[in-house]
Amino acid sequence: MSLLTPFSKLPDLSAANVLLVENEEHLQQRLADVMVNEKSVIVNVRLAKSLPLPVKHEKSRPRIDLVVFIIDLMSDLSLKSADASLKHLVPGYFLGKVCFMVTNARNASVPAERMEAVRKLASELHCPLLCAEDQTPDGVTSAAERLLVILKVAAGCVPMTTALYLSNLTRSTMPTETEQQNFDYEA
């Protein structure tokens, strides 16, 4: 198994390629169905339960413009799977080409520390963190539209905007432990 690299292949100027990684596969297919209907750019969606991807398809696999980790907060296994998959991405992916999406964030039975763990992970990696409502078709459509905006930028389909710039605008604002310690000492 090899590491997934963002710049190992040339981009396709008329298409954007997204990899949706979800252990439970509750939301993946529904997001993919909405995203492929985009009219302004051809969207190719790849689905995976976890990383690494199989080496046997590496030659035919297109360049992946955005990797989206979908985490169901009701499942501890979902968070662990996403965390384990991160080590199979080269550091270059964390420059605007990785996004986290959580479901069940408003569910009262979700342990608060699980959401905090995801927020901390997104903050440390400087990646956007989106909350998605997966119970209704409108919620799935809204989540897909937000992902499409990030995907178009990551794929280079938006003039004068780069994925790194978008990453700075949309990253999690939760301070890292080091930043928090600096705030505590200054007070």
Residue pairs with C-beta under 8 A, 6 or more apart in sequence:
1 52
1 53
1 54
1 55
1 88
2 52
2 55
2 58
3 52
3 88
3 89
3 90
4 19
4 51
4 52
4 53
4 64
4 67
4 88
4 89
4 90
4 93
5 90
5 92
5 93
6 63
6 64
6 65
6 90
6 92
6 93
6 95
6 97
7 63
7 92
8 63
9 62
9 63
10 63
11 63
11 65
11 155
11 156
12 62
12 63
13 156
14 41
14 42
15 41
15 42
15 43
15 44
15 62
15 155
16 41
16 42
16 43
16 44
16 65
16 66
16 151
16 152
16 154
16 155
16 157
17 43
17 44
17 45
17 46
17 62
17 63
17 64
17 65
17 66
17 155
18 35
18 43
18 44
18 45
18 46
18 64
18 65
18 66
18 67
18 68
18 147
18 151
19 46
19 47
19 48
19 64
19 66
19 67
19 68
20 28
20 31
20 32
20 45
20 46
20 47
20 48
20 68
20 70
21 48
21 49
21 50
21 51
21 67
21 68
21 69
21 70
21 82
21 85
22 28
22 47
22 49
22 69
22 70
22 71
22 72
22 78
23 49
23 50
23 72
23 75
23 77
23 78
23 81
23 82
24 72
24 75
24 77
24 78
25 47
25 49
26 72
26 103
26 134
27 70
27 72
27 101
27 103
27 132
27 134
27 140
27 143
28 47
28 70
29 47
30 134
30 140
31 45
31 70
31 140
31 143
31 144
31 147
32 45
32 47
34 140
34 141
34 144
34 145
35 43
35 45
35 144
35 147
35 148
35 151
36 43
36 44
36 45
38 148
40 152
40 157
41 152
41 155
41 157
43 148
43 151
44 62
46 61
46 64
49 81
50 81
50 84
50 85
51 85
51 86
51 88
51 89
52 85
52 88
53 61
53 88
64 97
65 97
65 151
65 154
65 155
65 156
66 97
66 98
66 99
66 147
66 150
66 151
66 154
66 155
67 89
67 93
67 97
67 98
67 99
68 98
68 99
68 100
68 101
68 147
69 82
69 85
69 86
69 98
69 99
69 100
69 101
70 78
70 82
70 101
70 102
70 103
70 132
71 78
71 79
71 82
71 100
71 101
71 102
71 103
71 118
72 78
72 102
72 103
72 104
73 79
73 102
73 103
73 104
73 105
73 107
73 110
73 114
73 115
73 118
74 103
74 104
74 107
74 109
74 110
76 114
79 114
79 117
79 118
82 100
83 121
86 125
89 98
94 125
94 126
94 127
95 163
95 164
95 167
96 153
96 154
96 162
96 163
96 164
96 165
96 166
96 167
97 154
97 163
98 125
98 127
99 127
99 128
99 129
99 130
99 147
99 150
100 118
100 121
100 122
100 127
100 128
100 129
100 130
101 129
101 130
101 131
101 132
101 143
101 147
102 115
102 118
102 129
102 130
102 131
102 132
103 131
103 132
103 133
103 134
104 110
104 134
105 115
105 131
106 131
118 129
119 129
119 172
119 174
120 174
120 176
122 128
122 129
122 171
122 172
122 174
123 171
123 172
123 173
123 174
123 175
123 176
124 176
126 167
126 168
126 171
127 167
127 171
127 172
128 150
128 166
128 167
128 170
128 171
128 172
129 171
129 172
130 143
130 146
130 147
132 139
132 140
132 142
132 143
133 139
133 140
133 142
133 143
134 140
134 143
150 166
150 170
152 158
153 161
153 162
153 163
153 165
153 166
154 163
154 166
156 162
175 183
